[in-house]
Every structure is written in C-alpha cells, then in structure tokens.
C-alpha cells in the first residue's frame, strides 16, 4: 500500500505539486462525492478536521480512512490530516479519553506531565488516522487582555512556555505525530483576535528576541516538525506584511537566523486578518512566495479552488518559481515518508482493532489527575466550609472563535448531584443581581465559581459586592485565572484554567475534601 513512495517528485504534475501546498477543510462527517471530486480534479493533498466533521470515534476512523484512500488513489501521496486538539478549551474530539488538559493547566503542574499528555495525544491521534496536530501554542501570553490566546498559552514567562511546549512536542513526536509550534513569532501580546482583524505590534526587534522568539528557539532546538505563523504585523521587522506574508520573518529570521528546516504552515487564510484585507487566494499566493510550505484554507470550497488557480497563475507569471515549489514539495514529502512508516503499524488495521487503544486506555484517569493537580490557591485563607453553604455557578460560553464549548456540562448540575448539602444558584454572564446579595446573607459560606469575570464587568461587580458582604467568601475561577485582576479588596481566591468536565470534577473533589490545591501559578497575578 506504500503507493506514494513509488512516485518521485519528477513524476508529479504541476497540479499535484500545488495540491500538496494546501490544507483544506470541508463540512460534515463523511467524505462526500463533491469533496472526492475536488480531490480528483484539484489534487488536494492535505486536510484539517473540526468538530463539524466528528460524531464519534468509529465514524472518525472511517472518515480518515476514506480521506487517506481517496488522496492516495488520486495523487499517489499520503495526506496530512490535521486537527486542533490543543487540550483544555480547544478540543475537537470530545471523547472522554481525548479531553486532554490545556496548556496553562499543564504549566500549573509538573513538567513531566507535558510529555505524558503528548504521548497520549500522539497515540490517540495516530490510531484515529490523524498525523498532524496544530498544537501546542508557544505564544507567551504576557497581555492579560489577549482575547484569543490566554489559557491556550502555558505562561507569561517565555522560559516556562518553552519548557512545557518542548515537553508536549517531544511526547507527540515520539509517537509519530507532527507537532506544530504556533503562532510564530508570537501571538501573546495582542488585544485583537486575528480571526476578526489584523493585529499590529509596535515592539522593537530586541523585545521580539527577548520574549516572543524564545519558546520557538527551544522548539527548533528540539526538532519540532512544523511551525505555524501568525497573521500579525511586527512593525519593527516588517511594517507592511503580517508574519504569514513576510519574507523578513519567515526567510531571514525563521530559516536563516534560527536555522529552522522543518515545515512552515499558515494560520487559516480565511481569517479576517487576511480575507478582508487582500482576500484568501491572494494571501495564499503571497504566503507561499514569502516562505510558507502549507497554506490552510479551512472552510470555503470557492476559496480553495481559487487559491489553486491563483497559484497556477503565479507560477505561469514566474511570481513563484517552479524550483521553489519543488523545494516545498520535497520538504513535505520527506515528512510524509517519516510519518507513513509509523501509521502502517497503527492505523491500517480493521477499525475495531484500531480503537482498542481507547478501551484499554487509562488516559481519562491520567488527564483527571493532572487537572486535579492544577488547582491553585492564589491568595487569602484556605477553603473552610462551615454552616449553610451557597455556591454560584454558570454554564460555559465560548470566549473566542477558537473555542467550541460542550454545552452539556454545567457545574451547577454536578454540584447538585454530588454535594447535596451545598445550595446552588445559577447566574448568567453579563448580568448583575441585587437579589443575590440579599440571599447570600442567609448563608455561612458562599462560593462563587467565576467564568471570565475579567472581561465581564457586571460579574466582577457582583463578586466584589459579595466579598464585602459575606464573612466567609471564596472565589474559584474555573475558566480564566486573570479574573483575579478584576477583583478588589482582600479576597480568598483559587483558580483552575479551563471549564471542562475534568475541571468541574476537580471542583467537586475539592469541595468534598478529596483533593487539595497543589498547583503552582504559571503567570504573574499578585499585585
């Protein structure tokens, strides 16, 4: 079945070469006749999956097998099949075994946990036919107002980011998965989401080297296979082009100065930072010309087709040389050859055999243990449950476009089920309740489970009022540790780093006295 190794790059048509340079997405849980026709006609060689493509593990294996078979049949080369399975708040495969701890959760625990989770990710994704993970985020989140990174980062300290990022990368790549360090050269100090606009950073070159680039240097030194670049302008290096389209950043710095020889992948070219400024197809051409090897066009068939047509025109007009195309394709094929040898041992078996790893796995217990260990006591007295107890909580809500919330989980439901002596009240975000203040006065202990209070002024106002009125009051931030920065006065404050089934279970265990808060804060919060 090793078809693509029999095919030398010299036997590739131009269409087949250009198809290798795109990673595309599609809707639905099956490979439709329409998508098969696109592969056959345009020779698309790589795919990215989202929650919209996933129903359950058996369906996912069938889908990835169909993609593999169709691409090998039409192109003669194994496809990259990618996913954003970061852990924490960014999870596309929501099986209990694959709900891995997020980056900041990991960084609140021991370094070895990064590699443990990386191995779990690698084994699971490879068994499911996925060979590229668009993770981890090596952004140093040194701006609490960052709307898109936040807890997707390990820390606001570049050394911590680098150490935990390398640990996760090593674990994944040991299992054959292509890990992706993102978002080069660093998306951590922005106040705009590049899904919605084009962030511009004014910092000087030295700041970039001292902070943003450090984790990427560490990843390169440890042989990361793939680096994703960001749609962000760094004015001091290239005042006109975002990193995705910048030869100065991709060639002069990443390739020449940092001596990186692996794959360079774009963030999605349909994000507004690109699509609303120069359009997606033009962005693909400019990005390929600037130095990326793989352009992500994740959603729209028309943009995918037009991107291929624009690339053909660029080759015809010698905007991009065929020699440059060949170098990129050779780099891609080199990685595919390496990955394929691992996949043959795990993936190309019958589906039930492939999925046995999930039946035998204890990964959900491992994941839970890590999230338990991340619970961090930030400030104030330790939790003392006395008398009548009241807990405020809310349902999860996506805080940015990278997140996909499991709406079935609700901390109120689990507290009611597992802690019968604790009374509960569900609050809505962006709402202030005078009655909550009055009600709380009839209780001896009040606990508020905050959810992004940092960006919710009414929620933070409510918490501050309760803190003044209640004699035994505690806050447990379940989604965003930066909630602390919106609170005033002396406050008894704990934090977790994700609103997931695992973190809710950790809260329940904590309330029942089964675990203590042993996590270490990976960011600067205390004033």
C-alpha positions in Angstrom: 0.0 0.0 0.0 3.0 2.3 0.0 2.0 3.9 -3.2 3.4 7.4 -2.8 6.9 6.2 -2.1 7.0 4.8 -5.6 6.3 8.2 -7.0 9.3 10.5 -7.5 8.7 14.2 -7.4 9.7 14.4 -11.1 6.6 12.4 -11.9 4.3 14.9 -10.3 2.2 17.2 -12.5 2.1 20.8 -11.6 -1.5 20.3 -10.3 -0.3 17.5 -8.0 2.6 19.7 -6.7 0.3 22.7 -6.0 -2.3 20.4 -4.3 0.5 19.4 -1.8 0.8 23.1 -0.7 -2.8 23.4 0.7 -4.5 22.1 3.8 -8.3 22.3 3.3 -11.4 21.7 5.3 -14.9 20.6 4.5 -18.3 20.3 6.2 -19.9 17.1 7.6 -18.9 13.7 9.0 -18.4 11.9 5.7 -16.3 12.4 2.6 -19.0 13.4 0.1 -18.9 12.8 -3.7 -18.4 16.6 -4.1 -15.2 16.5 -1.9 -14.0 13.4 -3.7 -14.4 15.2 -7.0 -12.4 18.2 -5.6 -9.6 15.8 -4.7 -9.6 14.2 -8.1 -9.8 17.4 -10.0 -7.6 19.7 -8.0 -5.3 17.1 -6.3 -5.8 18.5 -2.8 -3.3 16.6 -0.7 -4.0 17.6 2.9 -7.0 18.1 5.2 -7.9 19.6 8.5 -10.8 18.4 10.7 -13.0 20.3 13.0 -15.9 19.3 15.4 -18.2 19.6 12.5 -16.5 16.5 11.0 -16.7 14.4 14.1 -19.6 12.3 15.5 -17.8 9.6 17.4 -14.5 7.6 17.2 -15.7 4.9 14.8 -17.1 7.5 12.4 -13.9 9.5 12.6 -11.7 6.4 11.7 -13.9 5.7 8.7 -13.6 9.3 7.6 -9.8 9.5 7.9 -9.5 6.1 6.1 -11.7 7.5 3.3 -9.5 10.6 3.0 -6.3 8.5 3.0 -7.7 6.2 0.4 -9.0 8.9 -1.9 -5.9 11.1 -1.8 -3.5 8.1 -2.3 -5.7 6.9 -5.2 -5.9 10.4 -6.8 -2.5 11.8 -6.1 -0.3 8.9 -5.1 0.8 10.5 -1.9 -0.3 10.1 1.7 -2.2 13.1 3.0 -1.5 15.2 6.1 -4.7 15.0 8.2 -4.5 17.8 10.8 -6.6 18.8 13.8 -6.6 21.5 16.5 -6.5 19.2 19.5 -4.8 21.5 22.0 -6.4 20.4 25.1 -8.4 22.4 27.6 -10.8 24.9 25.9 -9.7 23.9 22.4 -10.8 20.3 21.8 -12.3 19.0 18.5 -12.5 15.3 19.5 -14.7 15.3 22.7 -14.4 11.6 23.7 -13.6 11.3 27.4 -10.2 9.8 26.6 -9.2 12.7 24.4 -10.1 15.6 26.6 -6.6 16.5 27.5 -5.6 19.2 30.0 -4.9 22.6 28.4 -1.6 24.3 28.2 -1.9 26.6 31.3 -3.3 23.7 33.3 -0.2 21.7 32.5 2.1 24.5 33.4 0.5 24.7 36.8 1.7 21.1 37.5 5.0 19.2 37.0 7.0 19.4 33.8 6.8 15.7 33.1 3.1 15.9 32.6 3.7 17.7 29.3 5.4 14.7 27.9 2.8 12.3 29.4 0.0 14.2 27.7 2.0 14.5 24.5 2.3 10.7 24.4 -1.4 10.2 25.0 -2.2 12.7 22.2 0.2 11.1 19.8 -1.1 7.5 20.4 -4.7 8.5 20.1 -4.5 10.8 17.1 -2.3 8.3 15.2 -4.8 5.5 15.9 -7.5 7.7 14.6 -5.7 8.3 11.3 -4.7 11.9 12.2 -1.0 12.6 11.7 -0.6 16.4 12.4 -1.7 18.3 15.5 -1.9 22.0 15.3 -0.5 22.3 18.8 1.0 23.5 21.1 0.6 27.2 21.3 4.1 28.6 22.1 2.7 32.2 22.5 3.9 33.9 25.6 0.7 35.3 27.0 2.1 38.5 28.6 -1.0 40.5 28.0 -4.0 39.6 30.2 -6.3 41.3 27.7 -5.4 38.9 24.9 -8.7 37.8 23.5 -7.6 34.7 21.6 -4.7 33.1 23.4 -5.0 33.4 27.2 -5.0 29.9 28.8 -4.1 28.4 25.4 -0.6 29.6 26.4 1.5 27.9 29.1 2.6 31.1 30.8 3.5 34.7 30.6 7.1 33.6 31.1 8.9 32.6 27.8 11.1 30.1 29.6 8.1 28.2 31.1 6.4 28.3 27.7 9.4 26.8 26.0 10.0 24.1 28.6 6.4 22.9 28.7 6.0 23.3 24.9 9.0 21.2 24.2 7.8 18.5 26.7 4.5 18.3 24.9 6.1 18.3 21.4 8.5 15.5 22.4 5.7 13.3 23.6 3.7 13.7 20.4 6.6 13.4 18.0 7.8 10.3 19.8 4.5 8.7 18.8 4.9 9.8 15.1 2.6 12.8 15.2 3.7 16.1 13.5 3.6 18.6 16.3 3.0 22.3 15.4 4.6 25.2 17.3 2.3 28.2 16.9 1.7 31.1 16.3 5.2 32.3 15.1 6.7 34.7 16.0 4.3 35.1 18.9 0.6 36.0 19.4 0.7 36.6 23.1 0.8 40.3 23.5 -2.2 41.4 21.4 -5.6 42.9 22.2 -7.2 41.9 18.9 -8.2 38.5 17.6 -6.7 37.8 14.1 -9.9 35.9 13.3 -11.6 39.3 13.3 -8.9 41.8 12.3 -5.1 42.4 11.7 -3.2 43.0 15.0 -0.2 45.3 14.8 2.6 45.1 17.4 4.8 48.1 17.9 7.6 46.5 19.9 11.2 46.8 18.9 13.3 43.9 17.5 15.1 43.3 20.7 11.9 42.7 22.6 10.9 40.1 20.0 14.2 38.2 20.5 14.0 38.5 24.3 10.4 37.3 24.7 8.4 36.1 21.8 11.0 34.1 19.9 12.5 32.2 23.0 10.0 29.3 23.0 10.3 28.9 19.3 14.1 28.7 19.5 13.7 26.0 22.1 11.3 24.1 20.0 13.6 24.3 16.9 16.5 23.1 19.0 14.3 20.0 19.9 13.4 19.3 16.3 9.8 20.4 16.1 8.4 19.2 12.7 6.0 22.1 11.9 5.7 25.8 12.8 2.5 27.8 12.2 2.9 31.5 11.5 0.5 34.2 12.7 -1.5 36.9 11.0 0.2 39.7 13.0 2.3 42.7 11.8 5.5 43.3 13.8 6.2 46.8 12.8 9.9 46.9 13.6 10.7 44.0 11.3 8.1 44.3 8.5 5.7 47.3 8.8 3.6 46.2 5.8 3.1 42.4 6.0 1.8 40.1 8.7 4.2 37.3 9.6 2.3 34.9 7.3 3.3 37.0 4.2 6.6 38.3 5.4 9.9 37.2 3.9 11.7 39.1 6.6 10.2 36.9 9.3 9.9 33.6 7.5 13.1 33.6 5.5 15.5 36.0 7.2 14.6 35.2 10.8 13.0 31.7 10.9 15.0 30.0 8.2 18.3 31.9 8.2 18.8 33.1 11.8 17.0 30.4 13.7 18.2 27.6 11.3 14.8 26.0 11.0 14.5 23.3 8.3 11.0 21.9 9.0 7.6 22.7 7.6 6.1 26.2 7.8 2.3 26.3 7.9 0.0 29.3 7.8 -2.8 30.0 10.2 -6.2 29.8 8.3 -6.1 32.2 5.3 -9.8 32.7 5.7 -9.4 34.6 8.9 -10.4 38.3 8.5 -6.8 39.5 9.1 -6.2 38.1 5.5 -9.5 37.6 3.8 -10.8 41.2 4.5 -7.5 42.9 3.5 -6.1 41.1 0.4 -8.5 38.1 0.0 -7.8 34.5 0.8 -6.5 33.4 -2.7 -4.1 36.4 -2.9 -3.0 35.6 0.7 -2.2 32.0 -0.3 0.0 33.2 -3.2 1.8 35.9 -1.1 2.3 33.4 1.7 3.7 30.7 -0.5 6.0 33.3 -2.1 7.1 34.6 1.3 8.1 31.2 2.6 5.2 29.1 3.9 5.0 25.5 2.7 1.4 24.7 3.6 -1.5 27.2 3.4 -4.6 26.5 5.4 -7.9 27.2 3.7 -10.2 25.6 6.2 -13.8 26.3 5.2 -14.8 27.5 1.8 -14.7 25.5 -1.4 -14.6 28.6 -3.6 -11.6 29.9 -1.8 -9.9 26.6 -2.0 -10.4 26.3 -5.8 -9.5 30.0 -6.4 -6.3 29.6 -4.4 -5.2 26.7 -6.6 -6.0 28.8 -9.7 -4.1 31.8 -8.3 -1.1 29.6 -7.6 -1.1 28.3 -11.2 -1.2 31.8 -12.5 1.6 32.8 -10.1 3.8 30.0 -11.5 3.0 30.9 -15.1 3.9 34.6 -14.4 7.0 33.5 -12.5 5.9 35.2 -9.3 6.7 31.8 -7.7 9.4 29.7 -9.4 8.9 26.0 -10.0 12.2 25.5 -8.2 10.7 27.0 -5.1 7.6 24.9 -5.5 9.8 21.8 -5.8 11.7 22.6 -2.6 8.5 22.9 -0.7 7.0 19.7 -2.1 10.2 17.8 -1.3 10.2 19.1 2.3 6.5 17.9 2.6 7.2 14.5 1.1 10.2 14.0 3.4 7.9 14.4 6.4 5.2 12.3 4.9 7.7 9.4 4.3 8.6 9.6 8.0 5.0 9.6 9.2 3.8 6.9 7.0 6.1 4.2 8.4 4.5 4.8 11.9 0.9 4.9 10.6 1.2 1.5 8.9 1.8 -0.1 12.3 -1.2 1.5 14.0 -3.8 2.8 11.6 -4.1 0.4 8.6 -5.9 -2.4 10.5 -9.5 -3.1 11.0 -11.4 -0.4 12.8 -12.2 -2.3 15.9 -8.5 -3.2 16.3 -7.6 0.4 15.8 -10.0 1.6 18.5 -8.8 -1.0 21.1 -6.4 1.6 22.4 -9.3 3.6 23.8 -10.8 0.6 25.5 -7.6 -0.3 27.2 -6.5 3.2 27.9 -6.5 4.8 31.4 -5.9 8.2 29.8 -9.1 9.8 31.2 -7.8 9.0 34.7 -4.4 10.4 33.9 -6.0 13.6 32.4 -8.2 14.0 35.5 -5.2 13.6 37.9 -3.3 16.4 36.1 -6.3 18.7 36.2 -6.8 17.9 39.9 -3.1 18.8 40.5 -3.5 22.2 38.7 -6.0 23.7 41.2 -4.1 26.7 42.6 -4.6 28.6 45.8 -3.6 32.2 44.8 -4.5 34.3 47.8 -6.3 34.5 51.1 -7.3 31.9 53.6 -7.9 28.3 52.6 -11.3 26.9 52.0 -13.3 26.3 55.2 -16.8 25.0 54.6 -19.0 25.8 57.6 -22.7 26.1 58.3 -25.1 26.6 55.4 -23.2 26.7 52.1 -24.2 28.5 48.9 -22.4 28.1 45.5 -22.9 30.4 42.5 -22.0 29.0 39.1 -22.8 29.4 35.4 -22.9 27.4 32.1 -19.9 27.5 29.8 -19.8 30.0 26.9 -17.2 30.4 24.2 -14.9 33.3 24.9 -13.3 33.4 21.4 -13.5 31.8 18.0 -11.0 29.1 18.7 -13.2 27.5 21.4 -16.0 25.0 20.9 -18.0 24.6 24.1 -19.6 21.4 25.3 -23.0 22.8 26.3 -23.9 19.6 28.1 -21.6 20.3 31.0 -22.8 22.6 33.8 -21.1 22.9 37.2 -24.4 23.6 38.9 -25.8 20.2 37.8 -22.8 18.3 39.1 -22.7 20.1 42.4 -26.4 19.4 43.0 -25.7 15.7 42.2 -22.5 15.2 44.2 -22.7 17.7 47.0 -26.3 17.6 48.2 -25.6 19.8 51.3 -24.5 22.7 49.1 -27.2 25.0 47.8 -26.7 26.4 44.3 -27.7 29.4 42.2 -27.0 29.7 38.5 -26.0 33.2 37.3 -26.0 34.5 33.7 -22.9 36.2 32.5 -23.0 40.0 31.9 -25.8 40.3 34.4 -25.9 41.8 37.9 -28.4 40.5 40.5 -29.2 42.6 43.6 -31.2 39.7 45.0 -28.0 37.6 45.1 -26.5 39.9 47.7 -29.6 39.6 49.9 -29.8 35.8 49.5 -26.1 35.3 50.3 -26.6 37.0 53.8 -28.6 33.9 54.9 -25.6 31.6 54.4 -22.5 31.0 56.4 -20.2 30.1 53.5 -20.5 31.5 49.9 -18.5 30.2 47.0 -18.5 31.9 43.6 -17.3 30.0 40.5 -16.2 32.8 38.3 -16.2 32.5 34.5 -14.3 35.2 32.6 -15.1 37.8 35.2 -12.0 39.7 33.9 -14.0 40.6 30.7 -17.4 40.7 32.4 -17.7 43.9 34.5 -21.1 43.0 35.9 -19.9 39.7 37.1 -16.8 41.2 38.7 -19.0 43.9 40.4 -21.2 41.1 41.8 -18.2 39.2 43.1 -16.8 42.4 44.7 -20.1 43.1 46.4 -20.4 39.6 47.7 -16.8 39.7 49.0 -17.7 42.8 51.1 -21.0 41.4 52.4 -20.1 37.8 53.1 -17.8 36.9 56.1 -16.7 33.5 54.6 -16.5 34.1 50.9 -14.4 32.3 48.3 -13.8 32.6 44.5 -12.8 29.7 42.4 -12.0 30.9 38.8 -12.8 28.0 36.5 -12.0 29.4 33.1 -9.7 32.4 33.4 -7.1 32.9 36.1 -6.9 36.6 35.1 -10.3 37.1 36.8 -8.2 38.0 39.9 -7.2 41.2 38.2 -10.8 42.5 38.1 -11.4 41.9 41.8 -10.8 44.3 44.6 -10.0 44.1 48.3 -8.7 41.1 50.2 -10.2 38.0 48.6 -9.9 34.3 49.1 -9.0 33.2 45.5 -8.4 29.8 43.9 -8.1 29.2 40.1 -8.3 26.4 37.6 -7.5 27.1 33.9 -10.3 25.5 31.8 -14.1 24.9 32.0 -14.1 21.2 31.1 -15.7 18.0 32.5 -12.3 17.4 34.2 -12.1 20.8 35.9 -15.7 20.5 37.1 -14.8 17.2 38.7 -11.8 18.8 40.3 -14.1 21.4 41.9 -16.4 18.7 43.2 -13.4 16.8 44.6 -12.1 19.9 46.3 -15.5 20.7 47.9 -15.7 17.2 49.2 -12.2 17.4 50.7 -10.8 14.7 48.4 -8.0 16.9 46.9 -6.1 20.0 48.0 -5.0 22.9 45.9 -1.4 21.9 45.0 -1.0 23.8 41.7 1.6 26.5 41.1 0.6 29.7 39.4 2.3 29.9 35.9 1.5 33.6 35.4 2.0 36.8 37.4 -1.2 37.9 39.1 -0.4 39.2 42.6 -0.2 43.0 42.8 
